Amino acid sequence: MSREEQMKQAFLEEASDLLPELEDALLSLEDSPQDIELINRVFRALHTLKGSGNMFGYENIGRLSHEIETIFDKIRNDELDITKLILDVTFRTKDQIQQMLYSSEEGQDSIIDNLIQEIKHLAPGQEVKEEQDISENKPSQESGENLRIYRIRFKPPRDIFHTGTDPLSLLSELQELGSAYIVAHIEDLPDLEDIEPEKCYTWWDIILSTDKDKNAILDVFIFVEDDSEITVQIIDEGSYTDEEEIAYKRLGEILVERGDLSPTSLQQILFSKKPLGEILTDSGVVSDETVQSALMEQSAVRERRQEKKQQESVSSLRIPAQKLDKLVDLVGELVIAQARLSQIVNTVENQEIQEIAEEVERLSSELRDNTLGIRMLPIGTSFGRFRRVVRDLSSELGKEINLITEGSETELDKTVIEKLNDPLIHLLRNSIDHGIEDPEGREQEGKPRQGTITLTAMHAGGNVVISIQDDGKGIDPEIMRQKGIEKGIISLEAEMKEKDLIGLIFTPGFSTAEQVSDLSGRGVGMDVVKNNIEALRGSVEIESNKGEGTSIYVKLPLTLAIIDGLQVQIQDEVFVLPLSVVEECIELTKEEAQKSKEQCFVKVRGEIVPYLSTRELFSVPGKTPDIVQVVIVSSNRSQVGLEVDHIIGHYQTVIKSLSKVYRNVQGLSGATVRGDGSMALILDVDNLIQKVEKNIQ
């Protein structure tokens, strides 16, 4: 990959992070339009997109970002107020930029020009500023009590042109902030024959008079701050207490304070009676440009660049997701190899080898936990997208909906999050379209005009439970029954519980919509949602009360790669149960097990727990031992006792997908490789519990 392609890829990755950040800030700004920090977040994201877009050849992205950035600059300077129109146009600008990232910009000029004109109309009287010649250094017309004078020193690296940055464009941006006096230092310029055209030998001192704050100046240098020497200091804020302060420091004091002159050299030169500036330039101690720059200053407070941002830039590292996936695969193979090593060591009576095996087991366990931890991301990274869906659809349908998110810090495997986005968006769309009533209808029902959807994520053992709850009209079981009869899914005489009637919504082709729309009505979606969630080894449940609302619960494993398991044995077959669902293990005699099987229940410390014989479920031949083991597992607030012959113990389980032949076998969710190379099947506890519940009914 060429350097240009690497830089372009870096921009695409940066923009992919910035656009969700921009959308999240805009959505929050809609609720808190006076929050200056949110306004600054939007401005910084747009400014970064503008600079990076221009740097890497995405000129239209730079144009769009610049225009909308101008609007938010006026907003943060109290020249404009946040309005719904401004937010709507900014959302459309963000969407257009996202589309241009991964598609050709050909044929989009008219769309972009129209959008830019629309943006300009957001600020009445806004005129397009013509670029100023930097050599003119024209003073601005700015004045007022908030006017400040800044001293800025900008020393770019010699290879700044290699990054695609033009230093003169940065100086032009500074001039747009106020009145700027710019001095170019050329003392480092080599002889003509030694000049390399691709290197920058010039650096600049700028004296800027503006009413902007320091952050506005630092934003100009946001793309070159890591490699450049940049100093921004306030030298005058317009507050004077006496004549001495108005007179300010002498030339020598300024040069010493800036580091351009040593105190010793100053003392030696002061013995002469010539003007200090003339002596300094004649003696070659400092350049004429340095003296000119120092003479413009009226106050000096040296302040270093923001160290925090520099620390953050070196505390994280961006790597391709494919490399991380490959690392997880290798760790999985290491776990399998370690299990095989431990099994072999148990047959060898050698203390030294056993100690090495225990050390390898400890290290592989730590490596596994740390590697999987790297893959864990807060699910809140997806919440911004969901808020945008709710905003757009509620506006399209004429509904008033407030989305409340809780548990955004809950972490989930990045692969699960990526595959979960589409199912969750579909569930949200259903809540908006089918669940929440229109404002007039809600008022007639005695509800607030604004509906509420609550999206919550929380840990539950080794799983994450995501719930989507709305306060809409709920699901009418009788309507579900009628639709089921119409479509031939259930018979007219069938007697079904309310929970089962509501569960019909997951039947392929089932829909309660009275008419087909762009959002729903064709009966395609909920069955796909269920299949996609189950493909992630998860489950989905619906609870609904007519007139009160609907709650949808999605339960997912923390990771799809490696889990802690409990190995159990039935005859010669070995199975694995996820350790996160195991509550306890008890023993039963052969007679007690037979009695429990006939009654479908086992008594555990006075509590009645449903009972299932896994030997019969999977048709494993052989005789039941005199003492059987019962593993009590729980899921979705239900407990079940699973009968097995023997409990082998804890096992780090590397999950492998089943082939197409076994993929649809009920009660199985995957397989794993044991230490001796044999296979063990992983039991699907949710499916087994559902089977027990059906048997009881």
Buried (B, 14 or more C-beta within 10 A) or exposed (E): EEEEEEBBEEBBEBBEEBBBBBBBBBBBBBEEBEBEEBBBBBBBBBBBBBBBBBBBBBEBBBBBBBBBBBBBBBBBEEEBEBEEEBBBBBBBBBBBBBEBBEEEBEEBEEBBEEBBEBBBEBBEEBEEEEEBEBEEBEEBEBEEEEBBBBBBBBBBBEEBBEBBBEBEBBBBBBBBBBBBBBBBBEEEEEEEEEEEEEEBBBBBBBBBBBBBBBEBBBBBBBBBBEBBEBBBBBBBEEEEEEEEEEEBBEBBBBBBBBEBBEEEBBEEBEEEEEEBBEBBBEEEBBBBBBBBBBBBBBBBEEEEBBEEEEEEEEEEEEEEEEEBBEBBEEBBEBBBBBBBBBBEBEEEEEEEEBEEBEEBBEEBBEBBEEBBEEBBBBBBBBBBBBBBBBBBBBEEBEBBBBBEBBBBEBBBBBBBBEBBEEBBBBBBBBBBBBBBBBBEBBEEEEBEEBBBBBBBBEEEBBBBBBBBBBBBBBBBBEEBBEBBBEBEBBEEEEEBEBEBBBBBBBBEEBBBBEEEEEBBBEBEBBBBBBEBBBEBBBBBBBBBEBEEBBBBBBBBBBBBBBBBBBBBBBBEBBBBBBBBBBEEBBEBEEEBBBBBBEEEBBBBEEEEBBBBBBBEBBEBEEEBBEEBBBBBBBBBEBBBBBBBBBBBEEBBBBBBEBEEEEEEEEBBBBBBBBBEEEEBBBBBBBBBBBBBEEEEE
